[in-house]
């Protein structure tokens, strides 16, 4: 698996799945899409199915699915959850990023 989900991020994902009464087979789908100031941005979503194109792994009780085509962009990425006074949300710590924008939502590899 090219991406790791931290224990803190997994606990937030589990809480969201429970709070929103999502099906037990729900997976967190991670991806990359074109756009943003630096060329690419991350996508997070929910899915209940996976395919042979996906890499699927369990992190702290959360199933994570990523289409293999995103491996070059996400290899070694750790998804964490930041909860501070000024902001809160999922954070992508991606070692492949060579440039990112000021908003922190887009990147270039």
MOPAC internal coordinates of N, CA, C and O (Angstrom, degrees):
PM7 1SCF
backbone

  N    0.0000 0     0.00 0     0.00 0    0    0    0
  C    1.4658 1     0.00 0     0.00 0    1    0    0
  C    1.5218 1   107.49 1     0.00 0    2    1    0
  O    1.2310 1   120.63 1   -47.75 1    3    2    1
  N    1.2932 1   116.40 1   132.25 1    3    2    1
  C    1.4614 1   121.82 1  -176.56 1    5    3    2
  C    1.5254 1   113.43 1   -82.21 1    6    5    3
  O    1.2310 1   120.13 1   166.72 1    7    6    5
  N    1.3282 1   117.36 1   -13.28 1    7    6    5
  C    1.4661 1   122.17 1  -175.88 1    9    7    6
  C    1.5173 1   109.78 1  -127.12 1   10    9    7
  O    1.2310 1   120.91 1   -33.92 1   11   10    9
  N    1.3358 1   115.86 1   146.08 1   11   10    9
  C    1.4564 1   122.40 1   176.76 1   13   11   10
  C    1.5204 1   109.07 1  -119.66 1   14   13   11
  O    1.2310 1   120.54 1   -38.52 1   15   14   13
  N    1.3142 1   116.58 1   141.48 1   15   14   13
  C    1.4577 1   122.78 1   176.99 1   17   15   14
  C    1.5225 1   107.40 1  -107.97 1   18   17   15
  O    1.2310 1   120.40 1   -56.23 1   19   18   17
  N    1.3417 1   116.84 1   123.77 1   19   18   17
  C    1.4707 1   120.22 1  -179.10 1   21   19   18
  C    1.5262 1   110.20 1   -68.37 1   22   21   19
  O    1.2310 1   121.37 1   -17.47 1   23   22   21
  N    1.3101 1   114.98 1   162.53 1   23   22   21
  C    1.4631 1   120.01 1   179.30 1   25   23   22
  C    1.5365 1   111.33 1   -62.75 1   26   25   23
  O    1.2310 1   120.62 1   140.41 1   27   26   25
  N    1.3313 1   116.42 1   -39.59 1   27   26   25
  C    1.4629 1   120.24 1   178.79 1   29   27   26
  C    1.5286 1   111.14 1   -64.38 1   30   29   27
  O    1.2310 1   120.29 1   135.43 1   31   30   29
  N    1.3324 1   117.04 1   -44.57 1   31   30   29
  C    1.4669 1   120.55 1   178.54 1   33   31   30
  C    1.5267 1   110.69 1   -63.80 1   34   33   31
  O    1.2310 1   120.44 1   140.11 1   35   34   33
  N    1.3251 1   116.76 1   -39.89 1   35   34   33
  C    1.4645 1   120.77 1   179.59 1   37   35   34
  C    1.5269 1   110.75 1   -63.12 1   38   37   35
  O    1.2310 1   120.00 1   141.33 1   39   38   37
  N    1.3246 1   117.60 1   -38.67 1   39   38   37
  C    1.4645 1   119.34 1  -179.60 1   41   39   38
  C    1.5276 1   110.78 1   -66.66 1   42   41   39
  O    1.2310 1   120.01 1   144.36 1   43   42   41
  N    1.3289 1   117.59 1   -35.64 1   43   42   41
  C    1.4658 1   120.77 1   176.72 1   45   43   42
  C    1.5252 1   110.26 1   -67.48 1   46   45   43
  O    1.2310 1   120.28 1   136.53 1   47   46   45
  N    1.3331 1   117.07 1   -43.47 1   47   46   45
  C    1.4668 1   121.23 1   178.68 1   49   47   46
  C    1.5260 1   110.26 1   -60.41 1   50   49   47
  O    1.2310 1   120.13 1   134.19 1   51   50   49
  N    1.3287 1   117.37 1   -45.81 1   51   50   49
  C    1.4688 1   120.79 1   178.88 1   53   51   50
  C    1.5246 1   111.52 1   -60.26 1   54   53   51
  O    1.2310 1   120.76 1   139.39 1   55   54   53
  N    1.3310 1   116.15 1   -40.61 1   55   54   53
  C    1.4652 1   119.97 1   178.97 1   57   55   54
  C    1.5319 1   111.31 1   -64.39 1   58   57   55
  O    1.2310 1   120.07 1   138.69 1   59   58   57
  N    1.3303 1   117.47 1   -41.31 1   59   58   57
  C    1.4700 1   121.25 1   178.57 1   61   59   58
  C    1.5257 1   110.50 1   -63.97 1   62   61   59
  O    1.2310 1   120.42 1   135.05 1   63   62   61
  N    1.3243 1   116.81 1   -44.95 1   63   62   61
  C    1.4669 1   121.00 1   179.58 1   65   63   62
  C    1.5253 1   110.49 1   -59.51 1   66   65   63
  O    1.2310 1   120.72 1   135.92 1   67   66   65
  N    1.3256 1   116.24 1   -44.08 1   67   66   65
  C    1.4646 1   121.08 1   179.61 1   69   67   66
  C    1.5268 1   111.35 1   -67.59 1   70   69   67
  O    1.2310 1   120.63 1   131.01 1   71   70   69
  N    1.3382 1   116.41 1   -48.99 1   71   70   69
  C    1.4647 1   121.17 1  -177.62 1   73   71   70
  C    1.5247 1   112.79 1   -60.84 1   74   73   71
  O    1.2310 1   120.54 1   147.10 1   75   74   73
  N    1.3314 1   116.57 1   -32.90 1   75   74   73
  C    1.4613 1   120.45 1  -178.22 1   77   75   74
  C    1.5295 1   112.77 1   -97.14 1   78   77   75
  O    1.2310 1   120.70 1  -169.61 1   79   78   77
  N    1.3244 1   116.27 1    10.39 1   79   78   77
  C    1.4761 1   122.13 1   178.04 1   81   79   78
  C    1.5238 1   113.28 1    50.20 1   82   81   79
  O    1.2310 1   120.92 1  -135.31 1   83   82   81
  N    1.3404 1   115.85 1    44.69 1   83   82   81
  C    1.4671 1   120.59 1   178.58 1   85   83   82
  C    1.5207 1   109.32 1   -75.78 1   86   85   83
  O    1.2310 1   120.23 1   -24.91 1   87   86   85
  N    1.3350 1   117.17 1   155.09 1   87   86   85
  C    1.4707 1   120.46 1   179.04 1   89   87   86
  C    1.5328 1   111.94 1   -60.14 1   90   89   87
  O    1.2310 1   120.58 1   -26.01 1   91   90   89
  N    1.3015 1   116.50 1   153.99 1   91   90   89
  C    1.4710 1   122.24 1  -178.57 1   93   91   90
  C    1.5312 1   112.17 1   -60.15 1   94   93   91
  O    1.2310 1   119.85 1   151.08 1   95   94   93
  N    1.3326 1   117.89 1   -28.92 1   95   94   93
  C    1.4680 1   121.02 1  -177.72 1   97   95   94
  C    1.5347 1   113.18 1   -85.14 1   98   97   95
  O    1.2310 1   119.87 1  -170.78 1   99   98   97
  N    1.3219 1   117.85 1     9.22 1   99   98   97
  C    1.4626 1   121.69 1  -179.25 1  101   99   98
  C    1.5231 1   111.17 1   -62.69 1  102  101   99
  O    1.2310 1   121.08 1   -45.96 1  103  102  101
  N    1.3363 1   115.55 1   134.04 1  103  102  101
  C    1.4678 1   122.12 1   175.56 1  105  103  102
  C    1.5268 1   108.46 1  -119.82 1  106  105  103
  O    1.2310 1   121.21 1   -28.20 1  107  106  105
  N    1.3174 1   115.30 1   151.80 1  107  106  105
  C    1.4553 1   121.44 1   173.37 1  109  107  106
  C    1.5171 1   106.71 1   -88.39 1  110  109  107
  O    1.2310 1   120.45 1   -61.16 1  111  110  109
  N    1.3259 1   116.74 1   118.84 1  111  110  109
  C    1.4621 1   121.62 1  -178.33 1  113  111  110
  C    1.5262 1   108.87 1  -100.45 1  114  113  111
  O    1.2310 1   121.55 1   -54.71 1  115  114  113
  N    1.3374 1   114.63 1   125.29 1  115  114  113
  C    1.4610 1   122.28 1  -179.43 1  117  115  114
  C    1.5187 1   108.12 1  -108.92 1  118  117  115
  O    1.2310 1   120.50 1   -39.27 1  119  118  117
  N    1.3207 1   116.64 1   140.73 1  119  118  117
  C    1.4530 1   119.78 1   178.51 1  121  119  118
  C    1.5132 1   111.62 1  -154.76 1  122  121  119
  O    1.2310 1   121.85 1     2.95 1  123  122  121
  N    1.3257 1   114.07 1  -177.05 1  123  122  121
  C    1.4560 1   123.21 1   177.92 1  125  123  122
  C    1.5175 1   106.22 1  -131.84 1  126  125  123
  O    1.2310 1   120.92 1   -42.25 1  127  126  125
  N    1.3204 1   115.85 1   137.75 1  127  126  125
  C    1.4605 1   119.55 1   176.56 1  129  127  126
  C    1.5202 1   108.85 1  -132.38 1  130  129  127
  O    1.2310 1   121.01 1   -26.31 1  131  130  129
  N    1.3162 1   115.67 1   153.69 1  131  130  129
  C    1.4537 1   120.57 1   176.99 1  133  131  130
  C    1.5104 1   110.11 1   -70.35 1  134  133  131
  O    1.2310 1   120.95 1   -34.11 1  135  134  133
  N    1.3228 1   115.79 1   145.89 1  135  134  133
  C    1.4528 1   120.40 1   177.30 1  137  135  134
  C    1.5121 1   112.18 1   131.51 1  138  137  135
  O    1.2310 1   121.31 1    -2.45 1  139  138  137
  N    1.2902 1   115.09 1   177.55 1  139  138  137
  C    1.4628 1   120.08 1  -177.36 1  141  139  138
  C    1.5047 1   110.60 1    86.54 1  142  141  139
  O    1.2310 1   120.65 1    -9.94 1  143  142  141
  N    1.3052 1   116.36 1   170.06 1  143  142  141
  C    1.4697 1   122.10 1  -175.50 1  145  143  142
  C    1.5284 1   112.92 1   -65.03 1  146  145  143
  O    1.2310 1   120.19 1   150.58 1  147  146  145
  N    1.3287 1   117.24 1   -29.42 1  147  146  145
  C    1.4690 1   120.34 1  -174.99 1  149  147  146
  C    1.5167 1   113.88 1  -106.05 1  150  149  147
  O    1.2310 1   119.43 1  -177.02 1  151  150  149
  N    1.3175 1   118.69 1     2.98 1  151  150  149
  C    1.4549 1   120.49 1   173.84 1  153  151  150
  C    1.5108 1   116.35 1   116.84 1  154  153  151
  O    1.2310 1   119.87 1   139.92 1  155  154  153
  N    1.3346 1   117.85 1   -40.08 1  155  154  153
  C    1.4592 1   121.63 1  -179.19 1  157  155  154
  C    1.5223 1   109.76 1  -133.10 1  158  157  155
  O    1.2310 1   121.04 1   -23.98 1  159  158  157
  N    1.3270 1   115.61 1   156.02 1  159  158  157
  C    1.4581 1   120.39 1   171.86 1  161  159  158
  C    1.5273 1   108.24 1  -139.91 1  162  161  159
  O    1.2310 1   120.98 1   -23.07 1  163  162  161
  N    1.3091 1   115.73 1   156.93 1  163  162  161
  C    1.4581 1   121.81 1  -179.81 1  165  163  162
  C    1.5181 1   109.84 1   -82.68 1  166  165  163
  O    1.2310 1   121.15 1   -29.06 1  167  166  165
  N    1.3215 1   115.41 1   150.94 1  167  166  165
  C    1.4621 1   119.50 1   172.97 1  169  167  166
  C    1.5238 1   108.94 1  -126.02 1  170  169  167
  O    1.2310 1   121.37 1   -40.37 1  171  170  169
  N    1.3097 1   114.98 1   139.63 1  171  170  169
  C    1.4599 1   123.67 1   175.55 1  173  171  170
  C    1.5136 1   106.50 1  -124.74 1  174  173  171
  O    1.2310 1   120.16 1   -44.71 1  175  174  173
  N    1.3063 1   117.30 1   135.29 1  175  174  173
  C    1.4546 1   119.93 1   178.61 1  177  175  174
  C    1.5129 1   110.72 1  -158.02 1  178  177  175
  O    1.2310 1   121.60 1    -2.40 1  179  178  177
  N    1.3044 1   114.55 1   177.60 1  179  178  177
  C    1.4619 1   121.65 1  -179.81 1  181  179  178
  C    1.5117 1   109.11 1  -111.26 1  182  181  179
  O    1.2310 1   120.92 1   -34.48 1  183  182  181
  N    1.3189 1   115.84 1   145.52 1  183  182  181
  C    1.4632 1   121.25 1   177.46 1  185  183  182
  C    1.5231 1   107.96 1  -147.62 1  186  185  183
  O    1.2310 1   121.02 1   -21.76 1  187  186  185
  N    1.3124 1   115.65 1   158.24 1  187  186  185
  C    1.4665 1   120.10 1   175.85 1  189  187  186
  C    1.5207 1   111.52 1  -118.99 1  190  189  187
  O    1.2310 1   120.60 1  -178.65 1  191  190  189
  N    1.3404 1   116.45 1     1.35 1  191  190  189
  C    1.4637 1   120.46 1   177.87 1  193  191  190
  C    1.5245 1   109.57 1  -132.98 1  194  193  191
  O    1.2310 1   121.47 1   -24.07 1  195  194  193
  N    1.3188 1   114.80 1   155.93 1  195  194  193
  C    1.4589 1   121.62 1   173.67 1  197  195  194
  C    1.5203 1   107.44 1  -132.76 1  198  197  195
  O    1.2310 1   120.64 1   -14.03 1  199  198  197
  N    1.3270 1   116.38 1   165.97 1  199  198  197
  C    1.4590 1   120.37 1   179.48 1  201  199  198
  C    1.5217 1   109.74 1  -130.47 1  202  201  199
  O    1.2310 1   120.49 1    -2.41 1  203  202  201
  N    1.3152 1   116.67 1   177.59 1  203  202  201
  C    1.4607 1   121.23 1   179.63 1  205  203  202
  C    1.5259 1   111.13 1   -67.19 1  206  205  203
  O    1.2310 1   119.72 1   164.15 1  207  206  205
  N    1.3247 1   118.15 1   -15.85 1  207  206  205
  C    1.4738 1   121.70 1   177.13 1  209  207  206
  C    1.5248 1   111.82 1   -78.70 1  210  209  207
  O    1.2310 1   120.34 1   166.62 1  211  210  209
  N    1.3211 1   116.95 1   -13.38 1  211  210  209
  C    1.4593 1   120.95 1  -175.25 1  213  211  210
  C    1.5172 1   113.00 1   -90.58 1  214  213  211
  O    1.2310 1   121.87 1   -32.00 1  215  214  213
  N    1.3171 1   114.02 1   148.00 1  215  214  213
  C    1.4602 1   121.51 1   164.61 1  217  215  214
  C    1.5260 1   104.21 1   -99.08 1  218  217  215
  O    1.2310 1   120.74 1   -53.19 1  219  218  217
  N    1.3225 1   116.19 1   126.81 1  219  218  217
  C    1.4609 1   120.95 1  -178.55 1  221  219  218
  C    1.5199 1   108.26 1  -124.34 1  222  221  219
  O    1.2310 1   121.09 1   -47.30 1  223  222  221
  N    1.3306 1   115.52 1   132.70 1  223  222  221
  C    1.4610 1   120.27 1   178.48 1  225  223  222
  C    1.5224 1   108.71 1  -145.20 1  226  225  223
  O    1.2310 1   121.35 1   -21.69 1  227  226  225
  N    1.3275 1   115.03 1   158.31 1  227  226  225
  C    1.4556 1   121.71 1   178.72 1  229  227  226
  C    1.5203 1   108.27 1  -107.00 1  230  229  227
  O    1.2310 1   121.07 1   -52.74 1  231  230  229
  N    1.3400 1   115.56 1   127.26 1  231  230  229
  C    1.4536 1   121.92 1   176.35 1  233  231  230
  C    1.5156 1   108.82 1  -125.00 1  234  233  231
  O    1.2310 1   120.60 1   -69.46 1  235  234  233
  N    1.3222 1   116.46 1   110.54 1  235  234  233
  C    1.4608 1   122.00 1   176.13 1  237  235  234
  C    1.5295 1   111.84 1    54.91 1  238  237  235
  O    1.2310 1   120.86 1  -142.97 1  239  238  237
  N    1.3439 1   115.97 1    37.03 1  239  238  237
  C    1.4620 1   120.22 1   177.71 1  241  239  238
  C    1.5157 1   115.33 1    88.64 1  242  241  239
  O    1.2310 1   120.10 1  -173.37 1  243  242  241
  N    1.3202 1   117.42 1     6.63 1  243  242  241
  C    1.4742 1   121.77 1   177.83 1  245  243  242
  C    1.5185 1   108.61 1  -117.01 1  246  245  243
  O    1.2310 1   120.67 1   -51.54 1  247  246  245
  N    1.3282 1   116.33 1   128.46 1  247  246  245
  C    1.4647 1   120.37 1   175.79 1  249  247  246
  C    1.5184 1   108.94 1   -85.34 1  250  249  247
  O    1.2310 1   121.31 1   -49.94 1  251  250  249
  N    1.3321 1   115.10 1   130.06 1  251  250  249
  C    1.4526 1   123.49 1  -179.41 1  253  251  250
  C    1.5190 1   107.60 1  -114.95 1  254  253  251
  O    1.2310 1   119.86 1   -47.62 1  255  254  253
  N    1.3352 1   117.87 1   132.38 1  255  254  253
  C    1.4611 1   122.37 1   178.97 1  257  255  254
  C    1.5235 1   109.58 1  -123.51 1  258  257  255
  O    1.2310 1   120.90 1   -46.19 1  259  258  257
  N    1.3385 1   115.89 1   133.81 1  259  258  257
  C    1.4590 1   122.06 1   179.09 1  261  259  258
  C    1.5175 1   108.39 1  -139.64 1  262  261  259
  O    1.2310 1   120.69 1   -51.55 1  263  262  261
  N    1.3240 1   116.30 1   128.45 1  263  262  261
  C    1.4610 1   121.13 1   174.83 1  265  263  262
  C    1.5348 1   107.82 1   -64.25 1  266  265  263
  O    1.2310 1   120.20 1   -45.76 1  267  266  265
  N    1.3324 1   117.23 1   134.24 1  267  266  265
  C    1.4644 1   122.17 1  -176.94 1  269  267  266
  C    1.5275 1   112.97 1   -57.30 1  270  269  267
  O    1.2310 1   120.12 1   154.86 1  271  270  269
  N    1.3354 1   117.38 1   -25.14 1  271  270  269
  C    1.4655 1   119.64 1  -178.27 1  273  271  270
  C    1.5346 1   111.98 1   -64.76 1  274  273  271
  O    1.2310 1   120.06 1   163.12 1  275  274  273
  N    1.3366 1   117.49 1   -16.88 1  275  274  273
  C    1.4600 1   120.47 1   179.88 1  277  275  274
  C    1.5284 1   113.23 1   -90.98 1  278  277  275
  O    1.2310 1   119.78 1   177.34 1  279  278  277
  N    1.3311 1   118.02 1    -2.66 1  279  278  277
  C    1.4678 1   121.48 1  -178.99 1  281  279  278
  C    1.5338 1   113.56 1   -50.85 1  282  281  279
  O    1.2310 1   119.10 1   133.52 1  283  282  281
  N    1.3425 1   119.33 1   -46.48 1  283  282  281
  C    1.4730 1   118.37 1  -178.25 1  285  283  282
  C    1.5360 1   113.62 1   -61.67 1  286  285  283
  O    1.2310 1   120.25 1   153.44 1  287  286  285
  N    1.3032 1   117.13 1   -26.56 1  287  286  285
  C    1.4590 1   121.21 1  -178.18 1  289  287  286
  C    1.5310 1   112.94 1   -88.37 1  290  289  287
  O    1.2310 1   120.77 1   154.14 1  291  290  289
  N    1.3340 1   116.14 1   -25.86 1  291  290  289
  C    1.4631 1   120.28 1  -170.61 1  293  291  290
  C    1.5260 1   115.10 1  -114.93 1  294  293  291
  O    1.2310 1   119.59 1   175.89 1  295  294  293
  N    1.3189 1   118.40 1    -4.11 1  295  294  293
  C    1.4597 1   121.70 1  -176.18 1  297  295  294
  C    1.5317 1   111.19 1   -51.70 1  298  297  295
  O    1.2310 1   120.85 1   -57.84 1  299  298  297
  N    1.3331 1   115.97 1   122.16 1  299  298  297
  C    1.4547 1   121.72 1   177.26 1  301  299  298
  C    1.5261 1   115.07 1    86.66 1  302  301  299
  O    1.2310 1   119.90 1  -178.08 1  303  302  301
  N    1.3243 1   117.80 1     1.92 1  303  302  301
  C    1.4626 1   121.72 1  -177.65 1  305  303  302
  C    1.5248 1   111.75 1   -72.06 1  306  305  303
  O    1.2310 1   120.85 1   -42.16 1  307  306  305
  N    1.3206 1   115.99 1   137.84 1  307  306  305
  C    1.4521 1   122.71 1   173.98 1  309  307  306
  C    1.5248 1   107.57 1  -114.03 1  310  309  307
  O    1.2310 1   120.86 1   -55.90 1  311  310  309
  N    1.3303 1   115.97 1   124.10 1  311  310  309
  C    1.4573 1   120.77 1   177.02 1  313  311  310
  C    1.5218 1   107.68 1   -96.69 1  314  313  311
  O    1.2310 1   121.27 1   -56.82 1  315  314  313
  N    1.3144 1   115.17 1   123.18 1  315  314  313
  C    1.4584 1   121.44 1  -179.13 1  317  315  314
  C    1.5223 1   107.87 1  -123.43 1  318  317  315
  O    1.2310 1   120.62 1    -3.65 1  319  318  317
  N    1.3083 1   116.42 1   176.35 1  319  318  317
  C    1.4571 1   121.08 1   176.86 1  321  319  318
  C    1.5150 1   107.80 1  -124.79 1  322  321  319
  O    1.2310 1   120.72 1   -55.57 1  323  322  321
  N    1.3253 1   116.23 1   124.43 1  323  322  321
  C    1.4554 1   121.95 1   179.92 1  325  323  322
  C    1.5196 1   108.34 1  -103.25 1  326  325  323
  O    1.2310 1   121.15 1   -47.27 1  327  326  325
  N    1.3184 1   115.41 1   132.73 1  327  326  325
  C    1.4591 1   120.64 1  -179.40 1  329  327  326
  C    1.5292 1   108.22 1  -134.66 1  330  329  327
  O    1.2310 1   121.35 1   -93.44 1  331  330  329
  N    1.3338 1   115.03 1    86.56 1  331  330  329
  C    1.4564 1   120.40 1  -178.27 1  333  331  330
  C    1.5152 1   111.50 1  -118.40 1  334  333  331
  O    1.2310 1   120.67 1    -0.79 1  335  334  333
  N    1.3064 1   116.32 1   179.21 1  335  334  333
  C    1.4567 1   121.29 1  -179.69 1  337  335  334
  C    1.5219 1   112.35 1   -66.02 1  338  337  335
  O    1.2310 1   120.53 1   141.43 1  339  338  337
  N    1.3384 1   116.60 1   -38.57 1  339  338  337
  C    1.4555 1   120.37 1  -174.76 1  341  339  338
  C    1.5259 1   114.27 1   -85.97 1  342  341  339
  O    1.2310 1   120.32 1   157.34 1  343  342  341
  N    1.3364 1   116.98 1   -22.66 1  343  342  341
  C    1.4660 1   119.94 1   178.86 1  345  343  342
  C    1.5149 1   109.86 1  -165.06 1  346  345  343
  O    1.2310 1   121.46 1   -15.60 1  347  346  345
  N    1.3248 1   114.80 1   164.40 1  347  346  345
  C    1.4578 1   120.45 1   172.55 1  349  347  346
  C    1.5119 1   108.09 1  -147.94 1  350  349  347
  O    1.2310 1   120.91 1   -30.66 1  351  350  349
  N    1.3297 1   115.86 1   149.34 1  351  350  349
  C    1.4527 1   120.33 1   178.56 1  353  351  350
  C    1.5105 1   111.68 1   155.06 1  354  353  351
  O    1.2310 1   121.75 1    -1.49 1  355  354  353
  N    1.3241 1   114.26 1   178.51 1  355  354  353
  C    1.4570 1   120.75 1   179.33 1  357  355  354
  C    1.5214 1   109.77 1   -75.41 1  358  357  355
  O    1.2310 1   121.19 1   -39.71 1  359  358  357
  N    1.3359 1   115.34 1   140.29 1  359  358  357
  C    1.4518 1   122.55 1  -178.77 1  361  359  358
  C    1.5162 1   108.30 1  -123.17 1  362  361  359
  O    1.2310 1   120.70 1   -47.23 1  363  362  361
  N    1.3261 1   116.26 1   132.77 1  363  362  361
  C    1.4576 1   122.22 1   177.72 1  365  363  362
  C    1.5248 1   108.24 1  -101.66 1  366  365  363
  O    1.2310 1   120.24 1   -66.76 1  367  366  365
  N    1.3221 1   117.14 1   113.24 1  367  366  365
  C    1.4620 1   122.29 1   175.59 1  369  367  366
  C    1.5221 1   106.95 1   -97.86 1  370  369  367
  O    1.2310 1   121.45 1   -86.45 1  371  370  369
  N    1.3437 1   114.84 1    93.55 1  371  370  369
  C    1.4579 1   122.17 1  -171.38 1  373  371  370
  C    1.5299 1   109.89 1  -109.73 1  374  373  371
  O    1.2310 1   119.92 1   -65.08 1  375  374  373
  N    1.3502 1   117.75 1   114.92 1  375  374  373
  C    1.4656 1   120.57 1  -178.73 1  377  375  374
  C    1.5303 1   113.79 1   -71.56 1  378  377  375
  O    1.2310 1   119.64 1   169.96 1  379  378  377
  N    1.3269 1   118.29 1   -10.04 1  379  378  377
  C    1.4596 1   121.96 1  -178.23 1  381  379  378
  C    1.5182 1   113.87 1   -86.88 1  382  381  379
  O    1.2310 1   120.37 1   169.20 1  383  382  381
  N    1.3164 1   116.89 1   -10.80 1  383  382  381
  C    1.4629 1   120.88 1  -175.46 1  385  383  382
  C    1.5293 1   110.22 1   -70.25 1  386  385  383
  O    1.2310 1   120.92 1   -53.22 1  387  386  385
  N    1.3398 1   115.84 1   126.78 1  387  386  385
  C    1.4616 1   120.80 1   176.44 1  389  387  386
  C    1.5231 1   110.99 1  -104.26 1  390  389  387
  O    1.2310 1   120.67 1   162.99 1  391  390  389
  N    1.3299 1   116.33 1   -17.01 1  391  390  389
  C    1.4649 1   120.43 1   179.61 1  393  391  390
  C    1.5226 1   107.83 1  -156.94 1  394  393  391
  O    1.2310 1   120.72 1   -39.38 1  395  394  393
  N    1.3198 1   116.23 1   140.62 1  395  394  393
  C    1.4619 1   120.07 1   174.05 1  397  395  394
  C    1.5286 1   107.62 1  -139.31 1  398  397  395
  O    1.2310 1   121.14 1   -15.82 1  399  398  397
  N    1.3113 1   115.43 1   164.18 1  399  398  397
  C    1.4664 1   119.39 1  -178.18 1  401  399  398
  C    1.5195 1   110.28 1   -94.49 1  402  401  399
  O    1.2310 1   120.75 1    -8.44 1  403  402  401
  N    1.3134 1   116.17 1   171.56 1  403  402  401
  C    1.4556 1   122.22 1  -179.19 1  405  403  402
  C    1.5140 1   113.94 1   -63.21 1  406  405  403
  O    1.2310 1   120.24 1   150.84 1  407  406  405
  N    1.3247 1   117.15 1   -29.16 1  407  406  405
  C    1.4737 1   119.17 1  -178.78 1  409  407  406
  C    1.5119 1   112.15 1   -75.16 1  410  409  407
  O    1.2310 1   120.37 1   162.13 1  411  410  409
  N    1.3499 1   116.90 1   -17.87 1  411  410  409
  C    1.4565 1   120.72 1   178.78 1  413  411  410
  C    1.5161 1   114.55 1    78.34 1  414  413  411
  O    1.2310 1   120.23 1  -174.53 1  415  414  413
  N    1.3253 1   117.17 1     5.47 1  415  414  413
  C    1.4618 1   119.93 1  -177.31 1  417  415  414
  C    1.5215 1   113.48 1   -99.86 1  418  417  415
  O    1.2310 1   119.57 1   166.60 1  419  418  417
  N    1.3114 1   118.43 1   -13.40 1  419  418  417
  C    1.4568 1   119.01 1  -179.79 1  421  419  418
  C    1.5252 1   109.63 1  -128.40 1  422  421  419
  O    1.2310 1   121.18 1   -18.56 1  423  422  421
  N    1.3417 1   115.35 1   161.44 1  423  422  421
  C    1.4527 1   119.79 1  -174.49 1  425  423  422
  C    1.5163 1   110.30 1  -152.54 1  426  425  423
  O    1.2310 1   121.59 1   -10.11 1  427  426  425
  N    1.3307 1   114.57 1   169.89 1  427  426  425
  C    1.4640 1   122.16 1   176.86 1  429  427  426
  C    1.5182 1   107.49 1  -133.85 1  430  429  427
  O    1.2310 1   120.78 1   -43.11 1  431  430  429
  N    1.3470 1   116.11 1   136.89 1  431  430  429
  C    1.4716 1   119.57 1   177.31 1  433  431  430
  C    1.5119 1   110.09 1  -116.04 1  434  433  431
  O    1.2310 1   120.10 1   180.00 1  435  434  433

